């Protein structure tokens, strides 16, 4: 049976780490798909449980040299630091410890570098103290670097920690060697490299924590307790103990503990956590409420309908997790380079050492020549010292992290921003493709329109509009037909008092009749009224109704004459026309797809400003129409909300489900618009564009940094400490740049 599991991983510090784990998991028999997310420090694995077990998957990760971290199911526990906060605290402590020791090393180094007296009168003592301090820096705050490097080599791979370990070990051993040879003492450089490296790790940890905070904030929204109403008594219980069918009391100002149906009470509910809509939504008996939303002023009693992983909030968290674990096509090149990056750097470092050692004069001459243009040339006369300096710089300057973090970090931030604006993105590919769509196809009912019949016009004959509406609502009050409900609702909104009726009778599909004041009255289709009253058909046809041809007609009469007609239709969302206009400005062709007849479809499309209309389309043919548009015009996004839209949503390059639609439509879609507002489509397009601007910027700087910095190090134009500073800065830069997405106004 196919299953998907998320596994937390500790010990990954660079893109090479995540690449080696991903490769090991992907090659396992029974694993269908694996993706390791470095910023989240998690692996998402799709596997067949009859071929491989969860324990085996975990063992593969351990065998690759990393540790398993349990991901808590209960969400965020108040007062308890989560993984990201703990990692940031540990990184901060290590950074401080490294700098305390490094500053002591600098106190010993600087006087000598500036031509002054050494702190200790003996050169040997000065060298040994500096060596010991550097060694302590490596073994105490930076211990994990060397443990990670050892494990990586032990398991047949090489990560960035291997580069740092080789560079700092090569530097620190020059301390004792310099006491017996002419080799310069570079041991203090090792401490400085570690200090800057751990500073970069801390800053990177902070930035990654911000990038991953979307899920943590969503999980922290969960209510921790609930008030159970049983046998008239109220009892406070932990939220995780709620069962489907439980009756719960929600007091004003409290969080609704789980998804449910209101059974008693009326109140405004703040649903902004799911919809992004600031205004509260009034909820009445029979209407649904979502867990983690806030009951504002009234007391509500609800019946729990969904619990645990089935709740709306849990589904949002799952969608955001899925999006953050997915890969985008633009990431493929970076992944290929990352997979071979460290081995290539190790070979390059060996070549650098050999060239500087065996051809010192030529390399010095080249370095000095280049220093006329790039004033960074090192002056180390000893050929072994020069070879070591260039090699160390080459090892510590190389940074696969920037490449590995560039795409997933921006994707994490972008999908998190979408979630907080009511746009749930199922996968990264959809986010990338959204910016390139050429056609946006709208299902009519429930997408461009509200999907509910509304009274749009009252045309009376020989009476007033309000009186005709009151008669119609009185007649229809006994009917359950959707058109009847629309009439009664319109009368209620105008506070019209209904008349008492007697002898009510309904004829399915035709109309109703009843006595009002002892006089027979009729309400129904034109054909029904024409069958009751002589010449009613001619009177109906005389009414000015051309502009309402898309609407359904409910005609009203007594036993002698026609009293008028009511026109009822599905109404267009007020923002539809503006959204369509903006799509056209973005060179995206809006198309309306509908099963209605051409007259109705054209009328609705005209109100929205849509010129291309596909009417009379059966549910089975929607997929064909989408395929035709793809062949003719390019990438197609389909927006729908019904069960019959699911195949078309799958066929489209991007399927977009409106959140008030069916679960099937949402499952088939790549993007879900929670609050069902069409303006969110424009936000999704902008989010796609700005996210991929950040990804391109990140990849550019990551590639540019390595392409420029590595040759400079090889040619002896970078001091190892400056090289490590640049390396740390590169990783922090791409993560910080991704977080700048939060500053964009949508």
C-alpha positions as CSV (number, residue, x, y, z in Angstrom):
1,X,0.0,0.0,0.0
2,X,1.3,3.5,-0.9
3,X,2.0,5.8,2.0
4,X,3.8,9.1,2.5
5,X,5.7,9.9,5.7
6,X,7.7,13.0,6.9
7,X,10.8,12.2,8.9
8,X,12.8,14.8,10.8
9,X,16.6,14.7,10.3
10,X,19.3,16.1,12.5
11,X,22.9,16.7,11.5
12,X,22.4,18.1,8.0
13,X,24.4,21.3,7.5
14,X,24.6,21.8,3.7
15,X,23.1,20.9,0.4
16,X,25.5,18.0,0.0
17,X,24.1,16.5,3.2
18,X,20.5,16.6,2.0
19,X,21.5,15.4,-1.5
20,X,23.3,12.3,0.0
21,X,20.3,11.4,2.2
22,X,17.9,11.9,-0.7
23,X,20.0,9.7,-3.0
24,X,20.1,7.0,-0.4
25,X,16.3,7.0,0.2
26,X,15.5,7.3,-3.5
27,X,17.6,4.2,-4.3
28,X,15.9,2.0,-1.7
29,X,13.7,-0.8,-2.9
30,X,10.1,0.1,-2.3
31,X,10.6,3.9,-2.2
32,X,8.6,5.6,-5.0
33,X,9.7,9.2,-4.3
34,X,11.9,11.0,-1.8
35,X,12.7,14.6,-1.2
36,X,14.9,16.0,1.5
37,X,14.3,19.6,2.5
38,X,17.4,21.3,3.9
39,X,15.7,24.4,5.4
40,X,13.0,22.3,7.1
41,X,15.5,19.5,8.0
42,X,12.9,16.9,7.0
43,X,12.5,14.1,4.4
44,X,9.2,13.5,2.7
45,X,9.1,9.9,1.5
46,X,6.4,8.2,-0.6
47,X,6.8,4.4,-0.3
48,X,5.1,1.1,-0.6
49,X,4.6,-0.2,2.9
50,X,4.4,-3.9,1.7
51,X,7.9,-3.6,0.3
52,X,9.7,-1.4,2.9
53,X,9.0,-0.4,6.5
54,X,9.2,2.9,8.2
55,X,12.0,1.5,10.5
56,X,14.0,0.6,7.4
57,X,13.6,4.1,6.0
58,X,14.9,5.5,9.3
59,X,17.8,3.1,9.3
60,X,18.8,4.3,5.8
61,X,19.0,7.8,7.1
62,X,21.1,6.7,10.2
63,X,23.4,4.6,7.9
64,X,24.0,7.7,5.8
65,X,25.4,9.4,8.9
66,X,22.5,11.5,10.3
67,X,20.1,11.2,13.2
68,X,16.3,10.9,13.3
69,X,14.3,13.7,14.9
70,X,10.7,12.9,15.9
71,X,8.2,15.4,14.6
72,X,5.5,16.1,17.3
73,X,2.0,15.3,16.3
74,X,0.4,17.5,18.9
75,X,1.6,20.7,17.3
76,X,3.1,23.6,19.3
77,X,3.2,23.0,23.0
78,X,3.0,26.3,25.0
79,X,6.1,27.1,26.9
80,X,8.1,24.4,25.1
81,X,10.7,25.4,22.5
82,X,10.3,23.8,19.1
83,X,13.1,22.3,17.0
84,X,13.9,25.5,15.2
85,X,14.1,27.6,18.4
86,X,16.3,25.0,20.0
87,X,18.6,24.9,17.0
88,X,18.9,28.6,17.0
89,X,19.7,28.7,20.7
90,X,22.4,26.0,20.2
91,X,23.9,27.8,17.2
92,X,24.0,31.0,19.2
93,X,25.8,29.4,22.2
94,X,28.4,27.8,19.9
95,X,29.0,31.1,18.1
96,X,29.6,32.9,21.4
97,X,32.0,30.2,22.7
98,X,33.9,30.3,19.4
99,X,34.3,34.0,19.4
100,X,35.5,34.1,23.1
101,X,38.3,31.7,22.2
102,X,39.0,33.4,18.8
103,X,39.3,36.8,20.4
104,X,41.9,35.3,22.7
105,X,43.7,34.0,19.7
106,X,43.5,37.4,18.0
107,X,45.1,39.0,21.1
108,X,48.1,36.7,20.5
109,X,48.2,37.2,16.7
110,X,47.7,40.9,16.2
111,X,50.8,42.3,18.0
112,X,53.0,40.1,16.0
113,X,51.1,40.9,12.7
114,X,51.5,44.6,13.4
115,X,55.2,44.4,14.1
116,X,54.9,44.7,17.9
117,X,56.0,42.5,20.7
118,X,54.4,39.1,21.4
119,X,52.2,38.7,24.4
120,X,54.6,36.0,25.6
121,X,58.3,36.6,25.4
122,X,58.9,33.1,24.1
123,X,57.9,32.4,20.5
124,X,57.4,28.8,21.4
125,X,55.0,29.6,24.3
126,X,53.1,32.1,22.1
127,X,52.7,29.5,19.3
128,X,51.7,26.7,21.7
129,X,49.1,28.8,23.5
130,X,47.6,29.9,20.1
131,X,47.6,26.3,18.9
132,X,45.8,25.1,22.1
133,X,43.2,27.9,21.9
134,X,42.5,27.1,18.2
135,X,42.3,23.4,19.0
136,X,39.8,24.1,21.8
137,X,37.7,26.2,19.4
138,X,37.6,23.3,17.0
139,X,36.9,20.6,19.6
140,X,34.3,22.4,21.8
141,X,31.9,24.8,20.0
142,X,32.7,23.3,16.6
143,X,32.7,19.7,17.6
144,X,29.7,18.9,15.5
145,X,31.5,20.0,12.4
146,X,34.2,17.3,12.8
147,X,31.7,14.7,13.9
148,X,29.6,15.4,10.8
149,X,32.7,15.3,8.6
150,X,33.9,12.0,10.0
151,X,30.4,10.4,9.6
152,X,30.2,11.7,6.1
153,X,33.5,10.2,5.1
154,X,32.7,7.0,7.0
155,X,29.6,6.5,5.0
156,X,31.3,7.1,1.6
157,X,30.2,10.7,1.0
158,X,31.5,14.2,1.4
159,X,29.7,17.2,2.7
160,X,30.7,20.8,3.4
161,X,31.8,19.9,6.9
162,X,34.6,17.8,5.2
163,X,35.9,20.9,3.5
164,X,35.8,23.0,6.7
165,X,37.4,20.2,8.7
166,X,40.2,19.7,6.1
167,X,40.9,23.4,5.9
168,X,41.0,24.0,9.6
169,X,43.0,20.9,10.4
170,X,45.5,21.8,7.8
171,X,45.8,25.3,9.3
172,X,46.0,24.2,13.0
173,X,48.8,21.6,12.5
174,X,51.1,24.4,11.1
175,X,51.4,25.6,14.7
176,X,53.5,22.7,16.1
177,X,55.1,22.2,12.8
178,X,56.4,25.8,12.7
179,X,58.4,25.1,15.8
180,X,60.6,22.6,14.0
181,X,60.5,23.9,10.4
182,X,60.4,27.1,8.5
183,X,56.7,26.7,7.9
184,X,54.7,29.8,8.9
185,X,52.2,29.4,11.8
186,X,48.6,29.5,10.5
187,X,47.0,27.8,13.6
188,X,45.3,31.0,14.6
189,X,43.6,31.1,11.2
190,X,41.8,27.9,12.1
191,X,40.0,29.5,15.1
192,X,39.0,32.5,13.0
193,X,37.6,30.3,10.2
194,X,35.6,28.4,12.8
195,X,34.3,31.6,14.4
196,X,33.1,33.0,11.1
197,X,31.7,29.6,10.1
198,X,29.6,29.2,13.3
199,X,28.5,32.8,13.0
200,X,27.2,32.0,9.5
201,X,25.5,28.9,10.9
202,X,23.7,31.0,13.6
203,X,22.5,33.6,11.1
204,X,21.5,30.9,8.7
205,X,19.6,29.1,11.5
206,X,17.7,32.3,12.4
207,X,16.8,32.9,8.8
208,X,15.7,29.3,8.2
209,X,13.5,29.5,11.4
210,X,11.8,32.6,9.9
211,X,11.4,30.8,6.6
212,X,9.8,27.8,8.2
213,X,7.5,29.7,10.6
214,X,4.4,29.3,8.4
215,X,3.7,25.8,9.6
216,X,4.6,26.6,13.2
217,X,2.2,29.5,13.3
218,X,-0.5,27.5,11.7
219,X,0.0,24.7,14.2
220,X,0.1,27.1,17.1
221,X,-3.5,28.2,16.2
222,X,-5.0,25.0,17.5
223,X,-7.2,25.2,20.6
224,X,-5.6,23.3,23.5
225,X,-8.9,22.8,25.5
226,X,-12.6,22.4,24.8
227,X,-15.8,22.6,26.9
228,X,-17.8,19.4,26.5
229,X,-21.5,19.6,27.1
230,X,-22.9,16.3,28.4
231,X,-26.1,15.7,30.3
232,X,-26.4,19.4,30.9
233,X,-23.0,19.7,32.6
234,X,-20.0,21.5,31.1
235,X,-16.6,19.9,31.5
236,X,-13.3,21.3,30.3
237,X,-11.3,18.6,28.4
238,X,-8.0,18.6,26.3
239,X,-8.9,19.3,22.7
240,X,-7.3,16.0,21.5
241,X,-10.0,14.1,23.4
242,X,-12.8,15.5,21.3
243,X,-14.8,12.8,19.5
244,X,-17.0,13.2,16.4
245,X,-20.5,14.0,17.5
246,X,-19.5,15.6,20.8
247,X,-21.5,18.7,21.8
248,X,-19.2,21.6,22.6
249,X,-19.7,25.0,24.2
250,X,-17.8,27.9,22.7
251,X,-17.8,31.0,24.8
252,X,-17.3,34.6,23.5
253,X,-13.6,35.3,22.8
254,X,-12.7,31.6,22.8
255,X,-11.2,29.5,20.0
256,X,-13.5,27.0,18.3
257,X,-11.8,23.7,19.2
258,X,-12.6,21.7,16.1
259,X,-14.6,21.7,12.9
260,X,-18.3,21.4,13.5
261,X,-21.9,22.5,12.9
262,X,-23.6,25.2,15.0
263,X,-26.6,23.7,16.8
264,X,-27.5,26.7,19.0
265,X,-26.6,30.4,19.1
266,X,-25.7,33.1,16.7
267,X,-22.3,34.8,16.7
268,X,-19.7,36.5,14.5
269,X,-16.7,34.3,13.9
270,X,-13.2,35.5,13.0
271,X,-12.1,33.2,10.2
272,X,-9.1,35.2,9.2
273,X,-6.7,32.4,10.1
274,X,-8.1,30.5,7.1
275,X,-9.5,33.0,4.8
276,X,-7.3,36.1,5.3
277,X,-10.6,38.1,5.6
278,X,-10.6,40.5,8.5
279,X,-14.3,40.9,8.9
280,X,-16.1,38.3,11.1
281,X,-18.6,35.9,9.5
282,X,-22.0,35.5,11.1
283,X,-22.6,31.8,11.9
284,X,-26.1,30.5,12.8
285,X,-27.6,27.1,13.6
286,X,-27.0,24.6,10.8
287,X,-23.9,26.5,9.5
288,X,-20.4,25.1,9.6
289,X,-17.5,26.5,11.7
290,X,-13.8,25.7,11.5
291,X,-11.5,24.7,14.3
292,X,-9.0,27.4,15.5
293,X,-11.3,30.3,14.4
294,X,-12.4,32.7,17.1
295,X,-15.9,33.1,18.4
296,X,-16.3,36.8,18.9
297,X,-19.4,37.9,20.8
298,X,-22.1,35.2,21.2
299,X,-22.3,31.9,22.9
300,X,-22.2,29.0,20.5
301,X,-23.0,25.3,20.9
302,X,-21.6,23.2,18.2
303,X,-21.5,19.5,17.3
304,X,-18.0,18.2,16.3
305,X,-17.9,16.8,12.8
306,X,-14.2,16.4,12.2
307,X,-11.3,15.9,14.5
308,X,-7.5,15.5,14.4
309,X,-6.0,15.2,10.9
310,X,-9.4,15.6,9.3
311,X,-9.9,19.2,10.4
312,X,-9.6,22.1,8.0
313,X,-6.6,23.4,9.9
314,X,-4.8,20.1,9.7
315,X,-5.5,20.0,6.0
316,X,-4.0,23.5,5.6
317,X,-0.9,22.4,7.5
318,X,-0.6,19.3,5.3
319,X,-1.0,21.3,2.1
320,X,1.7,23.8,3.2
321,X,4.0,20.9,4.2
322,X,3.5,19.2,0.8
323,X,4.2,22.4,-1.0
324,X,7.4,23.0,1.0
325,X,8.6,19.5,0.4
326,X,8.0,19.6,-3.4
327,X,10.6,20.5,-5.9
328,X,10.3,22.9,-8.8
329,X,11.8,22.4,-12.3
330,X,14.2,25.3,-11.8
331,X,15.8,23.5,-8.9
332,X,17.0,20.5,-11.1
333,X,20.3,22.2,-12.2
334,X,21.2,23.3,-8.7
335,X,20.6,19.7,-7.4
336,X,22.8,18.2,-10.1
337,X,25.7,20.5,-9.3
338,X,25.2,20.1,-5.5
339,X,25.5,16.3,-5.8
340,X,29.0,16.5,-7.2
341,X,30.1,19.8,-5.7
342,X,32.2,18.7,-2.7
343,X,34.1,15.9,-4.5
344,X,35.0,18.4,-7.3
345,X,36.2,20.9,-4.7
346,X,38.3,18.2,-3.0
347,X,40.0,17.4,-6.3
348,X,40.5,21.1,-7.0
349,X,42.0,21.7,-3.6
350,X,44.5,18.9,-4.2
351,X,45.4,20.3,-7.6
352,X,45.8,23.8,-6.0
353,X,48.2,22.4,-3.4
354,X,50.3,20.6,-6.0
355,X,50.5,23.5,-8.4
356,X,51.5,26.0,-5.7
357,X,54.0,23.5,-4.2
358,X,55.7,22.4,-7.4
359,X,55.4,25.7,-9.3
360,X,55.7,28.4,-6.6
361,X,57.5,31.0,-8.7
362,X,55.1,30.9,-11.6
363,X,52.1,31.0,-9.2
364,X,53.5,33.9,-7.2
365,X,54.2,35.8,-10.4
366,X,50.6,35.1,-11.7
367,X,49.2,36.1,-8.3
368,X,51.2,39.4,-8.2
369,X,50.2,40.2,-11.8
370,X,46.5,39.7,-11.0
371,X,46.9,41.7,-7.8
372,X,47.3,44.8,-10.0
373,X,43.6,44.4,-10.8
374,X,42.5,42.6,-7.6
375,X,44.5,43.9,-4.7
376,X,44.1,40.8,-2.5
377,X,47.3,38.8,-3.3
378,X,48.9,36.9,-0.3
379,X,52.6,37.2,0.5
380,X,53.7,33.9,1.8
381,X,57.3,33.3,0.8
382,X,57.5,29.7,1.9
383,X,56.3,27.5,-0.9
384,X,54.6,25.0,1.5
385,X,53.0,27.9,3.4
386,X,51.8,29.4,0.1
387,X,50.4,26.1,-1.0
388,X,48.6,25.6,2.3
389,X,47.2,29.1,2.3
390,X,45.7,28.7,-1.2
391,X,44.5,25.2,-0.5
392,X,42.8,26.2,2.8
393,X,41.2,29.2,1.1
394,X,39.9,26.9,-1.7
395,X,38.4,24.5,0.8
396,X,36.6,27.0,3.0
397,X,35.4,29.3,0.2
398,X,33.4,26.6,-1.6
399,X,29.8,26.8,-0.7
400,X,27.2,24.3,-1.9
401,X,24.8,25.6,0.8
402,X,23.9,28.7,-1.1
403,X,22.9,26.5,-4.1
404,X,21.0,24.1,-1.9
405,X,19.1,26.8,0.0
406,X,18.3,29.1,-2.9
407,X,15.2,27.5,-4.2
408,X,13.6,25.6,-1.2
409,X,13.9,28.6,1.1
410,X,12.1,30.9,-1.3
411,X,9.5,28.2,-1.9
412,X,8.9,27.8,1.8
413,X,8.4,31.5,2.3
414,X,6.2,31.9,-0.7
415,X,3.9,29.0,0.2
416,X,3.7,30.2,3.7
417,X,2.7,33.7,2.5
418,X,0.0,32.1,0.3
419,X,-1.4,30.1,3.3
420,X,-1.8,33.3,5.3
421,X,-3.7,34.9,2.4
422,X,-6.1,32.0,2.0
423,X,-4.2,30.5,-1.0
424,X,-3.1,26.9,-0.4
425,X,-0.5,25.7,-2.9
426,X,-0.2,21.9,-3.1
427,X,3.1,21.8,-4.9
428,X,6.0,24.0,-6.0
429,X,5.5,23.2,-9.7
430,X,2.1,24.9,-9.6
431,X,3.6,27.9,-7.9
432,X,6.3,28.1,-10.7
433,X,3.8,27.6,-13.5
434,X,1.2,30.0,-12.3
435,X,3.2,33.0,-13.5
436,X,3.3,31.5,-17.1
437,X,-0.4,30.7,-17.7
438,X,-1.9,31.9,-21.0
439,X,-5.5,31.0,-20.4
440,X,-7.7,31.0,-17.2
441,X,-10.9,29.0,-17.6
442,X,-13.7,29.7,-15.2
443,X,-16.5,27.3,-14.4
444,X,-19.6,29.6,-14.1
445,X,-21.6,28.3,-11.2
446,X,-20.0,28.9,-7.8
447,X,-16.9,30.4,-9.3
448,X,-17.9,33.6,-11.3
449,X,-21.3,33.4,-9.6
450,X,-22.3,32.7,-6.0
451,X,-24.0,29.4,-7.1
452,X,-27.2,30.4,-5.3
453,X,-30.4,31.8,-6.9
454,X,-31.2,35.4,-6.0
455,X,-34.1,37.6,-6.8
456,X,-32.8,40.2,-9.3
457,X,-36.0,41.9,-10.6
458,X,-39.7,42.3,-9.7
459,X,-42.0,43.3,-12.6
460,X,-45.6,44.0,-11.2
461,X,-48.8,44.4,-13.3
462,X,-51.3,46.7,-11.7
463,X,-49.8,46.5,-8.2
464,X,-46.7,47.7,-6.4
465,X,-43.3,45.8,-6.3
466,X,-43.4,45.2,-2.5
467,X,-47.0,44.0,-2.6
468,X,-46.2,41.6,-5.5
469,X,-43.1,40.3,-3.6
470,X,-45.2,39.8,-0.4
471,X,-47.8,37.8,-2.3
472,X,-45.1,35.7,-4.0
473,X,-43.2,35.0,-0.7
474,X,-46.5,34.1,1.0
475,X,-47.3,31.6,-1.7
476,X,-43.7,30.2,-1.8
477,X,-43.3,29.9,2.0
478,X,-44.6,26.4,1.9
479,X,-42.2,25.2,-0.9
480,X,-38.7,23.8,-0.6
481,X,-37.7,24.6,-4.2
482,X,-34.5,26.7,-4.5
483,X,-36.4,29.4,-6.4
484,X,-39.1,29.6,-3.7
485,X,-36.4,30.0,-1.1
486,X,-34.9,32.9,-3.0
487,X,-38.2,34.7,-3.1
488,X,-38.8,34.2,0.6
489,X,-35.3,35.3,1.4
490,X,-35.8,38.5,-0.6
491,X,-39.0,39.3,1.2
492,X,-37.3,38.7,4.6
493,X,-34.5,41.0,3.7
494,X,-37.1,43.8,3.1
495,X,-38.9,42.9,6.4
496,X,-42.1,42.2,4.6
497,X,-44.8,40.5,6.7
498,X,-46.1,37.4,5.0
499,X,-49.8,36.8,4.5
500,X,-51.5,33.7,5.9
501,X,-52.3,31.0,3.3
502,X,-54.7,28.0,3.2
503,X,-55.1,24.9,1.1
504,X,-51.5,25.0,-0.1
505,X,-50.7,22.6,-3.0
506,X,-47.5,22.1,-4.9
507,X,-47.1,20.6,-8.4
508,X,-43.5,19.5,-8.8
509,X,-41.6,21.3,-11.5
510,X,-44.5,23.6,-12.3
511,X,-45.7,25.8,-9.4
512,X,-47.8,26.2,-6.3
513,X,-51.3,27.3,-5.4
514,X,-52.9,28.5,-2.2
515,X,-55.8,30.6,-0.9
516,X,-55.0,34.1,0.4
517,X,-57.9,35.8,1.9
518,X,-60.1,33.1,0.5
519,X,-59.0,33.9,-3.1
520,X,-57.0,31.3,-5.1
521,X,-53.5,32.5,-6.0
522,X,-50.8,30.9,-8.1
523,X,-47.1,31.1,-8.4
524,X,-45.0,29.2,-10.9
525,X,-43.6,29.0,-14.4
526,X,-45.2,31.0,-17.2
527,X,-46.6,27.8,-18.7
528,X,-48.1,26.9,-15.3
529,X,-49.8,30.3,-15.0
530,X,-50.9,30.2,-18.6
531,X,-52.7,27.0,-17.9
532,X,-54.6,28.5,-14.9
533,X,-55.6,31.9,-16.4
534,X,-56.9,32.7,-19.9
535,X,-54.7,35.2,-21.8
536,X,-52.0,35.0,-19.1
537,X,-49.4,33.9,-21.7
538,X,-49.9,37.0,-23.8
539,X,-49.7,39.2,-20.7
540,X,-46.4,37.6,-19.7
541,X,-44.9,38.1,-23.1
542,X,-45.7,41.9,-23.0
543,X,-43.5,42.4,-20.0
544,X,-40.2,44.1,-20.7
545,X,-37.9,41.1,-20.0
546,X,-35.3,41.0,-22.7
547,X,-32.4,41.8,-20.4
548,X,-33.5,39.1,-18.0
549,X,-33.5,36.2,-20.5
550,X,-30.8,34.4,-18.5
551,X,-33.1,34.4,-15.4
552,X,-35.7,31.9,-14.3
553,X,-39.2,33.4,-14.1
554,X,-41.7,33.0,-11.3
555,X,-45.1,34.4,-12.3
556,X,-47.8,35.4,-9.9
557,X,-51.6,35.5,-10.5
558,X,-54.9,35.2,-8.8
559,X,-57.9,33.4,-10.3
560,X,-58.6,36.2,-12.7
561,X,-55.5,38.0,-13.9
562,X,-51.7,38.1,-14.0
563,X,-50.2,40.1,-11.1
564,X,-46.6,40.2,-12.3
565,X,-43.3,38.2,-12.7
566,X,-40.2,37.8,-10.5
567,X,-36.9,37.1,-12.2
568,X,-34.4,34.9,-10.3
569,X,-30.9,34.1,-11.3
570,X,-27.5,33.1,-10.0
571,X,-25.7,36.5,-9.3
572,X,-22.2,37.4,-10.5
573,X,-19.6,38.1,-7.8
574,X,-19.0,41.8,-7.6
575,X,-15.2,41.5,-8.1
576,X,-15.6,39.3,-11.2
577,X,-15.4,42.1,-13.8
578,X,-12.4,43.8,-12.2
579,X,-10.5,40.4,-12.0
580,X,-11.3,39.6,-15.6
581,X,-10.1,43.1,-16.7
582,X,-6.8,42.6,-14.8
583,X,-6.3,39.2,-16.3
584,X,-6.6,40.7,-19.8
585,X,-4.0,43.4,-18.8
586,X,-1.7,40.6,-17.8
587,X,-2.2,39.0,-21.3
588,X,-4.1,36.1,-19.8
589,X,-7.2,35.1,-21.8
590,X,-10.3,34.6,-19.6
591,X,-12.7,31.8,-20.8
592,X,-16.0,30.8,-19.3
593,X,-17.0,27.1,-19.3
594,X,-20.6,26.2,-18.6
595,X,-23.1,23.5,-19.0
596,X,-25.9,26.2,-19.3
597,X,-27.4,27.2,-22.6
598,X,-25.7,29.9,-24.7
599,X,-28.2,32.6,-23.7
600,X,-27.6,32.2,-20.0
601,X,-23.9,31.7,-20.4
602,X,-23.5,34.7,-22.6
603,X,-25.4,37.0,-20.3
604,X,-23.2,36.0,-17.3
605,X,-20.1,36.3,-19.4
606,X,-21.1,39.8,-20.6
607,X,-21.5,41.0,-16.9
608,X,-17.9,39.7,-16.3
609,X,-16.4,41.1,-19.4
610,X,-15.5,37.7,-20.8
611,X,-15.7,37.3,-24.6
612,X,-14.9,33.7,-25.1
613,X,-17.6,31.4,-23.8
614,X,-17.9,27.6,-24.1
615,X,-21.6,26.8,-23.4
616,X,-23.7,23.6,-23.4
617,X,-20.6,21.7,-22.2
618,X,-21.4,18.4,-20.5
619,X,-19.3,17.4,-17.5
620,X,-17.6,14.6,-19.5
621,X,-16.6,17.1,-22.2
622,X,-15.0,19.7,-20.0
623,X,-11.7,17.8,-20.1
624,X,-11.8,17.8,-23.9
625,X,-12.3,21.6,-24.0
626,X,-9.4,22.2,-21.6
627,X,-7.2,20.0,-23.8
628,X,-8.2,21.9,-26.9
629,X,-7.3,25.2,-25.2
630,X,-3.9,23.8,-24.2
631,X,-3.1,22.8,-27.7
632,X,-4.2,26.1,-29.2
633,X,-2.9,28.6,-26.6
634,X,-0.5,27.1,-24.1
635,X,-0.6,26.7,-20.3
636,X,-4.2,26.7,-18.9
637,X,-5.4,27.3,-15.4
638,X,-8.9,25.9,-14.6
639,X,-11.0,27.4,-11.8
640,X,-13.9,25.3,-10.5
641,X,-15.7,24.2,-7.4
642,X,-17.9,21.2,-8.2
643,X,-17.5,17.4,-8.4
644,X,-18.0,17.6,-12.1
645,X,-15.0,20.0,-12.3
646,X,-12.5,17.5,-10.9
647,X,-11.4,15.8,-14.2
648,X,-11.0,19.3,-15.8
649,X,-9.0,20.5,-12.8
650,X,-6.7,17.5,-13.3
651,X,-6.4,18.0,-17.0
652,X,-5.4,21.7,-16.7
653,X,-1.8,22.7,-16.2
654,X,-3.0,24.2,-12.9
655,X,-6.2,23.3,-11.2
656,X,-7.6,25.9,-8.9
657,X,-10.5,25.0,-6.5
658,X,-12.6,27.6,-4.8
659,X,-12.6,26.8,-1.1
660,X,-16.4,26.6,-0.6
661,X,-16.6,23.9,-3.2
662,X,-16.5,20.2,-2.7
663,X,-13.7,18.2,-1.1
664,X,-13.3,16.3,-4.4
665,X,-12.6,19.5,-6.3
666,X,-10.1,20.6,-3.7
667,X,-8.3,17.2,-3.8
668,X,-8.0,17.4,-7.6
669,X,-6.7,20.9,-7.6
670,X,-3.1,22.2,-7.4
671,X,-4.2,25.5,-5.7
672,X,-7.1,26.0,-3.3
673,X,-8.6,29.5,-2.8
674,X,-10.0,29.2,0.7
675,X,-12.2,32.3,0.9
676,X,-13.7,31.8,-2.6
677,X,-12.9,35.4,-3.7
678,X,-11.7,35.8,-7.2
679,X,-9.2,38.5,-6.3
680,X,-7.1,35.8,-4.7
681,X,-6.4,34.5,-8.2
682,X,-4.5,37.8,-8.9
683,X,-2.7,37.4,-5.6
684,X,-1.6,33.9,-6.6
685,X,-0.2,35.1,-9.9
686,X,1.7,37.9,-8.2
687,X,2.9,35.5,-5.5
688,X,4.2,33.2,-8.2
689,X,6.0,36.0,-10.0
690,X,7.7,37.5,-6.9
691,X,8.7,34.1,-5.5
692,X,10.4,33.1,-8.7
693,X,12.1,36.5,-9.0
694,X,13.6,35.6,-5.5
695,X,14.6,32.1,-6.6
696,X,16.3,33.4,-9.7
697,X,18.1,36.1,-7.7
698,X,19.2,33.4,-5.2
699,X,20.5,31.0,-7.8
700,X,22.3,33.9,-9.6
701,X,24.1,34.9,-6.5
702,X,24.9,31.3,-5.5
703,X,26.4,30.5,-8.9
704,X,28.1,33.9,-9.3
705,X,29.6,33.6,-5.8
706,X,31.2,30.2,-6.5
707,X,32.2,31.0,-10.0
708,X,34.1,34.1,-8.9
709,X,35.3,33.2,-5.4
710,X,36.7,29.7,-6.1
711,X,39.2,30.9,-8.8
712,X,40.3,33.8,-6.6
713,X,41.1,31.3,-3.8
714,X,42.9,28.9,-6.2
715,X,45.1,31.8,-7.4
716,X,46.0,32.9,-3.9
717,X,44.0,36.1,-4.0
718,X,42.0,35.4,-0.9
719,X,43.0,35.0,2.7
720,X,41.4,31.9,4.2
721,X,39.6,34.0,6.9
722,X,38.2,36.4,4.3
723,X,37.2,33.3,2.3
724,X,35.3,31.9,5.2
725,X,33.6,35.2,5.9
726,X,32.5,35.3,2.2
727,X,31.3,31.7,2.4
728,X,29.2,32.3,5.5
729,X,27.8,35.5,4.0
730,X,26.6,33.7,0.8
731,X,24.4,31.2,2.6
732,X,22.9,33.9,4.9
733,X,22.3,36.2,1.9
734,X,20.1,33.7,-0.1
735,X,18.0,32.8,3.0
736,X,17.6,36.5,4.0
737,X,16.7,37.4,0.4
738,X,14.0,34.8,0.4
739,X,12.6,36.2,3.7
740,X,12.3,39.6,2.0
741,X,9.3,38.2,0.2
742,X,7.4,39.1,3.4
743,X,7.9,42.8,2.6
744,X,6.1,42.5,-0.7
745,X,2.6,44.0,-0.7
746,X,-0.1,41.8,-2.3
